[in-house]
Amino acid sequence: MIGHSEAIAQNYPSRSIRIIVPFTAGGGNDVLGRTVAQKLQEAWGQPVVVENKPGAGGNIGADLVAKSPADGYTLLIAANNILSINPTLNDGTPFDPLKDFAPISLVGTIPVLLAVPSTLPVKSVKELISLAKSDPEKLTFGSAGYGTPQHLSGDLFASMAGVKMQHVPYRGASPMITDLISGQVQLAFGAINTMLPLVKDRKLRAVAVTSDKRLPYLQDVPTVSEDLPGFETDIWIALVAPAGTPRDVVVKINEEVRRIFTLPDVRERLAAQGIEPKTSTPDDLTALVKSDLARWAKVIKDTGEKSKQ
């Protein structure tokens, strides 16, 4: 006889699946969510629908999934801010990242780019720090939202550089980039897939990347850590389900997701947008969430971000 969970997994999916993307359309979370949805639908022959539910730094969409039936038919694309930043930064976070979700797999990582408008006379981290020190608190930096890795990248940068900058959060990358190009904000930390096309069009200037090494496709752009040793931030994105989802269903989704991200057409399409496909086991994802919760809690404490609320 087969167990109850295994029997459920054998018949899964028998109807349409929802993938909640808790950010606006067009960003890296959305791209990865739609990639997974398309390929799951092709593999399983059931509709897989993406729904964008932005707001509260991703918490609105995440809470919807946390409170959904644990049957594998409602899934969440969860960026690391949802699982490892928001719970520390926001006392009102309505879910526990370790208790309310069943991790399935990582789906990708996205480097963070520090960029300025092409009209701003800044071409390096040193020049940016000098500008910030010459006129304290005048510089504003944009991010795709409060509590995102991009936001905390700016806070960490200011703290390590000994400068003051005013944070301007947006509801997603698109409105932030519009204001950055026009100079409404003087700099931004953003996901490279949304910023790179505008760098190539010379509307933005790439100053540095926040990864620990230069990127193979941007060898002429230095890392922030070359001027601020020890500086490193990143964005990772995962797929999770509500806690209590049958283990065999989680494993079935995990196996299919890992297959999807080995497909050459998927890897090429994502690489062209600066997104690195990256998968994991459910247990490895749990370990990553735990380690990142501790890592970002230290950054939030060291930068005093929580006291600014």
Salt bridges, closest charged atoms under 4 A:
ASP30 OD1 - ARG34 NE 2.97
GLU42 OE1 - LYS39 NZ 3.52
GLU51 OE1 - ARG18 NH1 3.24
GLU51 OE1 - LYS53 NZ 4.00
ASP63 OD1 - LYS67 NZ 2.47
ASP71 OD2 - ARG15 NH2 3.08
ASP91 OD1 - LYS306 NZ 2.78
ASP135 OD2 - LYS138 NZ 3.82
GLU137 OE2 - LYS164 NZ 3.92
ASP155 OD2 - HIS151 NE2 3.27
ASP155 OD1 - LYS308 NZ 3.72
GLU226 OE2 - ARG214 NE 2.92
ASP227 OD1 - LYS126 NZ 3.96
ASP234 OD1 - ARG295 NH1 3.30
GLU256 OE2 - ARG259 NH2 2.54
ASP265 OD2 - LYS39 NZ 2.95
ASP283 OD1 - ARG247 NH2 3.80
ASP292 OD1 - ARG295 NH1 3.73
ASP302 OD2 - LYS298 NZ 2.64
GLU305 OE1 - HIS151 NE2 3.42
GLU305 OE1 - LYS308 NZ 3.48
